Amino acid sequence: MEYRAEARYMRVSPQKARLVLDLIKGRRVEDALNTLAFTKKRVAPVVEKLLRSAVENVNYLNTEKGADVDVDNLYVKRAVANDGPRMKRIRPAPMGRAYRYVRRIAHIEIALAERGKNGTEPVATVVGEETVTAKTPSKKAAARRTIAKKKPAAKKKAVGAKK
């Protein structure tokens, strides 16, 4: 199961937000919070607040909905900063002209998931009647490994051509 939190219309460029989000991807929640506390980027407190919100969403589901989730086994599954609407602005320029520039806005999304009991693999999820884990290779990946490389085709001689 995936637990999300989203902050929309944040006044930071998505590129700068991604710098901070890349620091916490795949980490345990506790490690991610420590990393964000000591990161010297302007967007770091916003991401920290968002991460805490995602953890509170997990706690809410534990108490209200009866979901059985161990908060200590949570990790940051996905951390994404997407483009929001851009604010077009004008700066005065010489000789009565104007230069346009863009202020970027980001939509930041964090998704948490629970690791297995030993802390290495994600918990198995049941899809219909089939159980899927991260360790189970897909059928396509197995097919790709079994297919041998083709030999390059031999060049055919042109009919009626003289040397």
Backbone as numpy.savetxt, mean C-alpha at the origin, in Angstrom:
# Nx Ny Nz CAx CAy CAz Cx Cy Cz
-8.69 -10.65 7.45 -9.53 -9.47 7.45 -8.64 -8.23 7.45
-9.13 -7.20 6.83 -8.37 -5.97 6.68 -9.11 -4.84 7.39
-8.38 -4.05 8.15 -8.96 -2.94 8.90 -8.34 -1.65 8.38
-9.19 -0.70 7.97 -8.73 0.48 7.26 -8.99 1.76 8.03
-8.21 2.77 7.69 -8.47 4.15 8.08 -8.00 5.02 6.93
-8.72 6.09 6.70 -8.42 6.94 5.55 -8.48 8.40 5.95
-7.51 9.17 5.52 -7.50 10.62 5.71 -7.55 11.25 4.33
-8.56 12.04 4.10 -8.74 12.63 2.78 -8.45 14.13 2.83
-8.05 14.65 1.68 -7.79 16.08 1.49 -6.71 16.60 2.44
-5.61 15.88 2.56 -4.50 16.33 3.39 -3.62 17.25 2.57
-3.21 18.38 3.16 -2.43 19.38 2.44 -0.95 19.01 2.42
-0.64 17.93 1.74 0.72 17.50 1.53 0.75 16.82 0.17
1.86 16.92 -0.51 1.91 16.25 -1.81 1.99 14.74 -1.60
1.35 13.97 -2.47 1.38 12.52 -2.32 2.80 11.96 -2.34
3.68 12.59 -3.10 5.06 12.11 -3.19 5.75 12.20 -1.82
5.53 13.30 -1.10 6.13 13.46 0.22 5.49 12.53 1.24
4.20 12.30 1.11 3.52 11.37 2.02 4.02 9.95 1.81
4.30 9.59 0.55 4.78 8.23 0.25 6.14 7.96 0.87
6.97 8.99 1.02 8.27 8.83 1.67 8.11 8.30 3.08
7.12 8.82 3.80 6.88 8.40 5.18 6.15 7.05 5.20
5.20 6.85 4.30 4.43 5.60 4.29 5.32 4.41 3.95
6.34 4.63 3.12 7.25 3.54 2.78 8.06 3.07 3.98
8.22 3.95 4.97 8.96 3.57 6.18 8.20 2.55 7.03
6.86 2.57 6.95 6.08 1.73 7.86 5.42 0.53 7.19
5.49 0.43 5.86 4.85 -0.70 5.17 5.44 -2.02 5.64
4.57 -2.96 5.98 5.00 -4.29 6.36 5.46 -4.42 7.79
5.51 -3.34 8.54 5.97 -3.40 9.93 4.82 -3.68 10.89
5.18 -4.18 12.08 4.19 -4.33 13.13 3.71 -2.94 13.54
2.50 -2.86 14.07 1.92 -1.56 14.41 2.77 -0.84 15.45
3.25 -1.56 16.44 4.06 -0.94 17.49 5.35 -0.36 16.91
6.01 -1.10 16.04 7.23 -0.60 15.40 6.93 0.60 14.50
5.81 0.55 13.81 5.44 1.65 12.92 5.18 2.93 13.72
4.51 2.80 14.88 4.25 3.98 15.71 5.56 4.57 16.23
6.50 3.72 16.63 7.80 4.22 17.09 8.56 4.91 15.96
8.49 4.35 14.77 9.16 4.96 13.62 8.58 6.34 13.32
7.26 6.43 13.35 6.61 7.71 13.04 6.87 8.76 14.11
7.01 8.32 15.36 7.26 9.27 16.44 8.60 9.98 16.28
9.58 9.29 15.64 10.91 9.87 15.51 11.25 10.28 14.08
10.25 10.35 13.21 10.48 10.78 11.83 10.32 12.30 11.74
11.29 12.96 11.14 11.28 14.42 11.06 10.68 14.91 9.75
9.50 14.47 9.44 8.78 14.97 8.27 7.47 15.59 8.76
7.02 16.59 8.05 5.82 17.31 8.48 4.58 16.42 8.46
4.54 15.43 7.59 3.37 14.58 7.44 3.38 13.43 8.46
4.48 13.19 9.15 4.59 12.06 10.07 3.53 12.07 11.19
3.23 13.20 11.84 2.17 13.19 12.86 0.79 12.87 12.28
0.54 13.28 11.05 -0.74 12.97 10.40 -0.86 11.47 10.16
0.23 10.85 9.68 0.22 9.41 9.43 0.10 8.65 10.74
0.76 9.15 11.80 0.67 8.51 13.11 -0.76 8.54 13.63
-1.42 9.67 13.49 -2.81 9.80 13.92 -3.70 8.85 13.13
-3.43 8.71 11.84 -4.20 7.81 10.98 -3.99 6.36 11.38
-2.76 6.00 11.71 -2.45 4.64 12.15 -3.15 4.33 13.46
-3.15 5.28 14.37 -3.87 5.08 15.65 -5.37 4.93 15.41
-5.89 5.66 14.44 -7.31 5.53 14.09 -7.62 4.13 13.57
-6.72 3.58 12.75 -6.93 2.22 12.24 -6.92 1.20 13.38
-6.03 1.40 14.36 -5.99 0.50 15.52 -7.27 0.62 16.34
-7.79 1.85 16.46 -9.06 2.03 17.18 -10.22 1.39 16.43
-10.15 1.38 15.10 -11.18 0.68 14.33 -11.15 -0.82 14.64
-9.96 -1.36 14.82 -9.84 -2.77 15.19 -10.42 -3.01 16.58
-10.10 -2.11 17.52 -10.63 -2.25 18.88 -12.15 -2.16 18.90
-12.70 -1.28 18.08 -14.16 -1.14 17.99 -14.79 -2.43 17.50
-14.20 -3.02 16.46 -14.75 -4.27 15.94 -14.61 -5.40 16.95
-13.55 -5.37 17.76 -13.39 -6.38 18.82 -14.52 -6.30 19.83
-14.83 -5.09 20.28 -15.82 -4.93 21.34 -17.26 -4.98 20.84
-17.53 -4.27 19.76 -18.92 -4.14 19.30 -19.37 -5.31 18.42
-18.55 -5.69 17.49 -18.95 -6.71 16.52 -18.55 -8.12 16.93
-17.71 -8.25 17.96 -17.33 -9.59 18.41 -16.24 -10.23 17.58
-15.51 -9.44 16.79 -14.40 -10.00 16.01 -13.26 -10.32 16.97
-12.60 -11.45 16.76 -11.52 -11.88 17.64 -10.18 -11.55 16.99
-9.64 -10.36 17.32 -8.39 -9.91 16.72 -7.41 -9.58 17.83
-6.18 -10.10 17.71 -5.11 -9.79 18.65 -4.38 -8.56 18.14
-4.47 -7.46 18.88 -3.90 -6.18 18.43 -2.37 -6.27 18.35
-1.77 -7.15 19.16 -0.31 -7.28 19.14 0.20 -7.92 17.85
-0.66 -8.65 17.14 -0.25 -9.32 15.90 -0.56 -8.52 14.65
-1.01 -7.28 14.81 -1.35 -6.46 13.64 -0.10 -5.91 12.97
-0.15 -5.81 11.66 0.92 -5.18 10.89 0.31 -4.31 9.80
1.11 -3.41 9.28 0.65 -2.49 8.23 0.70 -3.24 6.91
-0.47 -3.62 6.43 -0.55 -4.39 5.19 -0.39 -3.49 3.97
-1.03 -2.33 4.02 -1.00 -1.43 2.87 -1.00 0.01 3.38
-0.17 0.84 2.80 -0.13 2.27 3.12 0.02 3.01 1.80
-1.00 3.77 1.43 -1.06 4.37 0.10 -1.37 5.85 0.22
-0.73 6.66 -0.61 -1.06 8.08 -0.74 -1.44 8.34 -2.18
-2.69 8.64 -2.41 -3.19 8.91 -3.76 -3.39 10.41 -3.95
-3.46 10.81 -5.22 -3.69 12.22 -5.55 -5.10 12.64 -5.18
-5.22 13.84 -4.67 -6.51 14.46 -4.46 -6.68 15.55 -5.50
-7.68 16.39 -5.34 -7.84 17.50 -6.28 -6.69 18.49 -6.12
-6.31 19.12 -7.20 -5.21 20.07 -7.16 -5.73 21.48 -7.11
-5.07 22.31 -6.32 -5.46 23.71 -6.23 -4.54 24.51 -7.14
-5.12 25.15 -8.14 -4.34 25.96 -9.07 -4.22 27.37 -8.50
-3.00 27.86 -8.41 -2.76 29.18 -7.85 -1.95 30.00 -8.85
-1.93 31.32 -8.67 -1.24 32.23 -9.58 -0.27 33.08 -8.76
0.97 33.18 -9.26 1.98 34.01 -8.64 2.30 35.17 -9.57
2.36 36.39 -9.04 2.69 37.53 -9.90 4.07 37.37 -10.52
4.18 37.77 -11.76 5.44 37.66 -12.50 5.78 39.02 -13.10
6.98 39.18 -13.59 7.38 40.49 -14.15 6.52 40.91 -15.34
6.45 42.20 -15.55 5.77 42.81 -16.70 4.30 42.43 -16.76
3.64 42.36 -15.63 2.20 42.14 -15.60 1.75 40.73 -15.90
2.68 39.80 -16.00 2.30 38.42 -16.28 2.04 37.68 -14.98
1.60 36.42 -15.14 1.33 35.59 -13.96 1.83 34.18 -14.22
2.45 33.59 -13.21 2.89 32.20 -13.29 1.91 31.33 -12.51
1.52 30.24 -13.15 0.63 29.31 -12.45 1.46 28.26 -11.73
0.98 27.86 -10.54 1.59 26.74 -9.85 0.47 25.93 -9.21
0.80 24.73 -8.77 -0.20 23.79 -8.30 0.11 23.39 -6.87
-0.90 23.44 -6.02 -0.77 22.91 -4.65 -1.43 21.55 -4.64
-0.66 20.55 -4.29 -1.17 19.18 -4.35 -1.81 18.77 -3.04
-2.77 17.87 -3.15 -3.51 17.34 -2.00 -3.46 15.82 -2.08
-3.38 15.16 -0.93 -3.27 13.70 -0.90 -4.42 13.08 -0.13
-4.82 11.90 -0.57 -5.72 11.03 0.18 -4.85 9.89 0.69
-4.73 9.76 2.00 -3.84 8.75 2.59 -4.70 7.63 3.17
-4.32 6.40 2.87 -5.06 5.23 3.34 -4.10 4.23 3.96
-4.47 3.71 5.14 -3.68 2.69 5.82 -4.57 1.49 6.09
-4.09 0.30 5.76 -4.82 -0.93 6.01 -3.97 -1.83 6.91
-4.60 -2.36 7.95 -3.92 -3.27 8.88 -4.47 -4.67 8.69
-3.64 -5.67 8.96 -4.07 -7.06 8.92 -3.39 -7.78 10.08
-3.88 -8.98 10.37 -3.35 -9.74 11.50 -2.44 -10.84 10.98
-1.28 -10.97 11.62 -0.37 -12.06 11.28 -0.79 -13.32 12.02
-0.21 -14.46 11.60 -0.51 -15.74 12.22 0.01 -15.81 13.65
-0.18 -16.95 14.29 0.20 -17.14 15.68 1.71 -17.00 15.90
2.51 -17.52 14.95 3.96 -17.44 15.09 4.51 -16.09 14.64
3.67 -15.22 14.11 4.09 -13.88 13.73 4.74 -13.76 12.37
4.75 -14.84 11.58 5.43 -14.76 10.29 4.48 -14.73 9.12
3.39 -15.44 9.18 2.51 -15.53 8.02 1.13 -14.97 8.35
0.43 -14.44 7.37 -0.92 -13.94 7.59 -1.87 -15.07 7.97
-2.93 -14.70 8.66 -3.94 -15.67 9.05 -4.66 -16.16 7.80
-4.99 -17.46 7.77 -5.70 -18.03 6.62 -7.11 -17.44 6.56
-7.55 -17.16 5.36 -8.89 -16.65 5.17 -9.71 -17.68 4.41
-10.98 -17.74 4.72 -11.86 -18.70 4.06 -12.63 -17.97 2.98
-12.48 -18.42 1.75 -13.19 -17.86 0.61 -14.09 -18.95 0.07
-15.39 -18.82 0.30 -16.32 -19.88 -0.10 -16.03 -21.14 0.68
-15.68 -22.21 -0.02 -15.34 -23.45 0.63 -13.83 -23.70 0.61
-13.06 -22.75 0.08 -11.63 -22.92 -0.10 -10.87 -22.04 0.88
-9.85 -22.59 1.54 -9.02 -21.83 2.46 -7.79 -21.34 1.71
-7.53 -20.04 1.83 -6.44 -19.42 1.11 -5.47 -18.83 2.12
-4.18 -19.14 1.99 -3.14 -18.51 2.80 -2.12 -17.87 1.89
-1.26 -17.07 2.47 -0.24 -16.39 1.66 0.82 -17.38 1.18
1.01 -18.49 1.90 2.03 -19.47 1.53 1.60 -20.32 0.34
0.29 -20.42 0.07 -0.20 -21.25 -1.02 0.11 -20.57 -2.36
0.91 -21.19 -3.22 1.20 -20.54 -4.50 -0.03 -20.60 -5.42
-0.15 -19.60 -6.24 -1.28 -19.58 -7.15 -1.05 -20.57 -8.29
-2.12 -20.93 -8.96 -2.04 -21.88 -10.08 -1.26 -21.29 -11.24
-1.41 -19.97 -11.46 -0.70 -19.32 -12.55 0.80 -19.34 -12.31
1.21 -19.08 -11.05 2.64 -19.07 -10.75 3.24 -20.46 -10.93
2.50 -21.49 -10.53 2.99 -22.86 -10.69 3.09 -23.22 -12.17
2.14 -22.76 -12.98 2.15 -23.05 -14.41 3.34 -22.36 -15.08
3.66 -21.14 -14.64 4.77 -20.41 -15.22 6.10 -21.12 -14.96
6.22 -21.71 -13.77 7.48 -22.37 -13.45 7.67 -23.66 -14.23
6.55 -24.34 -14.55 6.67 -25.63 -15.22 6.90 -25.51 -16.72
6.52 -24.40 -17.31 6.67 -24.24 -18.75 8.15 -24.03 -19.07
8.69 -24.87 -19.95 10.09 -24.75 -20.36 10.22 -23.62 -21.37
11.42 -23.06 -21.42 11.64 -22.00 -22.39 11.64 -22.59 -23.79
11.02 -21.86 -24.71 10.99 -22.32 -26.10 12.32 -22.06 -26.77
12.70 -22.96 -27.65 13.92 -22.75 -28.42 13.62 -21.74 -29.52
14.61 -20.94 -29.86 14.35 -19.97 -30.93 14.05 -20.69 -32.25
13.13 -20.15 -32.99 12.72 -20.77 -34.25 13.85 -20.71 -35.27
14.01 -21.80 -36.01 15.04 -21.86 -37.05 14.58 -21.00 -38.23
15.52 -20.33 -38.85 15.18 -19.48 -39.98 14.90 -20.35 -41.20
13.83 -20.03 -41.87 13.45 -20.80 -43.07 14.12 -20.15 -44.28
14.53 -21.01 -45.21 15.11 -20.52 -46.45 14.01 -20.11 -47.41
14.22 -19.02 -48.07 13.22 -18.54 -49.02 13.23 -19.47 -50.23
12.07 -19.80 -50.75 11.94 -20.70 -51.90 12.31 -19.91 -53.15
13.22 -20.50 -53.94 13.60 -19.90 -55.21 14.66 -18.82 -55.07
15.19 -18.62 -53.89 16.22 -17.60 -53.71 17.58 -18.18 -54.08
18.40 -17.39 -54.75 19.74 -17.83 -55.15 20.77 -17.18 -54.24
21.88 -17.93 -54.06 22.94 -17.38 -53.24 23.99 -16.71 -54.06
